[in-house]
């Protein structure tokens, strides 16, 4: 029987978990002080996932990038593909918090959303009116 040691991130306690495996099957999780720990331990050793944060280029915005994140966690093995895909994404200001920037990032079924409001660059807006 194999054992894996983890620090739980399911709640602020940071319990030291021991996950027992029989092949790829979790047989027991020890060290957790809440139910979230058992769920986290099993998921982390069988199908690890993460929330991804990054930035996306903003055209005509008051700043050149908007921070974004996945709306929920994605498989850990898709993180690099996700970040690479976001390098090619461009949005036009204005951007609101929660705006969906990408609907289905790297075929995960998970959206990427904006986490900051970006206004239109007032200087450019004024210059466009002058022309």
C-alpha positions as CSV (number, residue, x, y, z in Angstrom):
1,X,0.0,0.0,0.0
2,X,1.3,3.4,-1.0
3,X,1.2,6.6,1.1
4,X,1.2,10.2,0.0
5,X,1.7,13.1,2.4
6,X,0.0,16.4,1.6
7,X,-0.9,19.7,3.3
8,X,-4.6,20.3,2.9
9,X,-5.7,23.6,1.4
10,X,-9.4,22.9,1.8
11,X,-9.7,25.3,4.8
12,X,-7.3,27.6,6.7
13,X,-6.2,24.9,9.2
14,X,-3.6,23.4,6.7
15,X,-3.9,19.8,8.1
16,X,-1.1,17.3,7.3
17,X,-2.8,14.6,5.4
18,X,-1.7,11.0,4.7
19,X,-3.5,9.5,1.7
20,X,-3.4,5.7,1.4
21,X,-3.6,4.2,-2.0
22,X,-4.1,0.7,-3.3
23,X,-2.9,1.1,-6.9
24,X,-4.8,4.2,-8.1
25,X,-7.7,3.7,-5.6
26,X,-7.7,5.8,-2.4
27,X,-8.5,3.5,0.6
28,X,-8.2,6.0,3.4
29,X,-7.3,9.6,4.2
30,X,-5.9,10.5,7.7
31,X,-5.0,13.7,9.5
32,X,-7.9,15.8,8.3
33,X,-9.9,17.7,10.9
34,X,-12.9,18.4,8.6
35,X,-14.7,16.7,5.7
36,X,-13.0,19.1,3.2
37,X,-9.7,17.5,4.0
38,X,-10.8,14.0,3.0
39,X,-12.3,15.2,-0.2
40,X,-9.2,17.3,-1.0
41,X,-6.8,14.5,-0.3
42,X,-8.6,12.0,-2.5
43,X,-9.0,14.5,-5.3
44,X,-5.4,15.7,-5.1
45,X,-3.9,12.2,-5.6
46,X,-6.4,11.0,-8.2
47,X,-7.4,14.0,-10.3
48,X,-5.6,17.2,-9.2
49,X,-7.1,20.5,-10.3
50,X,-6.2,24.2,-9.9
51,X,-7.7,27.7,-10.5
52,X,-5.5,29.5,-13.0
53,X,-4.8,33.3,-12.8
54,X,-3.2,35.3,-15.6
55,X,-3.6,38.5,-17.6
56,X,-5.1,39.3,-21.0
57,X,-4.2,42.1,-23.4
58,X,-6.7,45.0,-23.4
59,X,-7.1,47.2,-26.5
60,X,-8.1,50.9,-26.0
61,X,-8.0,50.4,-22.2
62,X,-6.7,52.7,-19.4
63,X,-4.2,50.0,-18.7
64,X,-2.8,47.4,-21.2
65,X,-3.9,44.2,-19.4
66,X,-6.8,42.8,-17.4
67,X,-6.3,40.2,-14.7
68,X,-8.3,37.0,-15.3
69,X,-9.0,33.7,-13.7
70,X,-10.7,30.5,-14.5
71,X,-14.3,30.4,-13.1
72,X,-13.6,27.1,-11.5
73,X,-10.6,24.7,-11.3
74,X,-9.3,22.9,-14.3
75,X,-7.2,19.7,-14.6
76,X,-3.6,20.3,-13.5
77,X,-2.3,18.9,-16.7
78,X,-4.2,21.6,-18.7
79,X,-2.6,24.6,-16.9
80,X,0.2,25.2,-19.4
81,X,-2.1,24.9,-22.4
82,X,-4.5,27.4,-20.7
83,X,-1.8,30.0,-20.0
84,X,-0.4,29.6,-23.6
85,X,-3.9,30.1,-25.0
86,X,-4.5,33.2,-23.0
87,X,-1.3,34.8,-24.5
88,X,-3.2,35.2,-27.8
89,X,-6.4,36.6,-26.3
90,X,-7.2,40.3,-26.7
91,X,-10.3,42.2,-25.5
92,X,-11.4,45.7,-26.1
93,X,-12.2,48.1,-23.3
94,X,-14.5,48.6,-21.4
95,X,-14.2,45.4,-19.3
96,X,-16.3,44.7,-16.3
97,X,-15.5,42.3,-13.4
98,X,-17.0,39.0,-14.2
99,X,-17.1,39.5,-18.0
100,X,-16.5,36.2,-19.7
101,X,-13.2,36.5,-21.7
102,X,-13.0,32.9,-23.0
103,X,-16.1,30.6,-22.8
104,X,-14.4,27.2,-22.9
105,X,-10.6,27.4,-22.2
106,X,-8.7,24.5,-23.8
107,X,-11.8,22.3,-24.0
108,X,-12.3,22.1,-20.2
109,X,-15.8,23.5,-20.2
110,X,-14.5,26.2,-17.9
111,X,-14.8,30.0,-18.6
112,X,-12.1,32.5,-18.0
113,X,-13.5,35.7,-16.4
114,X,-12.1,39.2,-15.8
115,X,-11.3,40.1,-12.2
116,X,-10.8,43.9,-12.6
117,X,-12.8,46.7,-14.2
118,X,-10.9,48.4,-17.1
119,X,-12.3,51.6,-18.5
120,X,-11.7,53.0,-22.0
121,X,-8.6,55.1,-22.2
122,X,-10.0,58.7,-21.9
123,X,-7.1,60.2,-23.9
124,X,-7.7,57.9,-26.9
125,X,-11.5,58.5,-26.6
126,X,-10.9,62.3,-26.7
127,X,-8.5,61.9,-29.7
128,X,-11.0,59.9,-31.6
129,X,-13.6,62.6,-31.1
130,X,-11.2,65.2,-32.5
131,X,-10.7,63.3,-35.7
